[in-house]
Amino acid sequence: MRGHQAIQPNALQDRILQLQSEHSELDRMIDKLAISSDITDLELRRLKKRKLKVKDDILLLQLQLEPDRHA
């Protein structure tokens, strides 16, 4: 018997899709703002860090979904 209930694969896949969408949006935003003078270097670095965090979250969820495939 398991101590914890496994997360449903559909829920993981939905969350991965949400994060991938956020990652794409951050990528577009960073590209657009990088050529603009409307953002400071600090704000741009924060967006890039957020984008990396989202990517890490995607990879962690993908590992939960298919642990053997990414090993």
C-alpha positions, -999 to +999 in steps of 0.1 A: +000+000+000+013+035-009+016+062+017+008+089-007-017+090-036+000+095-070-008+126-089-030+119-119-011+119-152-037+141-168-032+167-141+005+166-146+001+170-183-023+199-179+002+217-156+031+210-180+010+226-208+003+256-186+039+260-177+050+256-214+026+284-223+040+306-196+075+298-207+067+308-243+051+340-232+081+349-210+104+342-240+084+365-262+082+392-235+119+390-229+127+393-266+104+423-270+116+441-239+152+434-245+151+458-275+131+483-256+143+510-232+112+506-211+128+480-188+158+480-165+185+454-165+173+441-131+137+436-144+150+418-174+172+395-153+142+388-131+121+378-161+150+355-173+152+339-139+115+333-139+117+317-173+145+294-161+124+285-130+094+277-152+116+255-174+129+236-143+094+231-131+084+217-165+113+192-164+105+181-128+069+174-138+080+155-169+102+134-147+072+126-125+052+117-156+078+095-172+107+089-147+125+063-168+124+082-201+145+112-187+170+093-167 
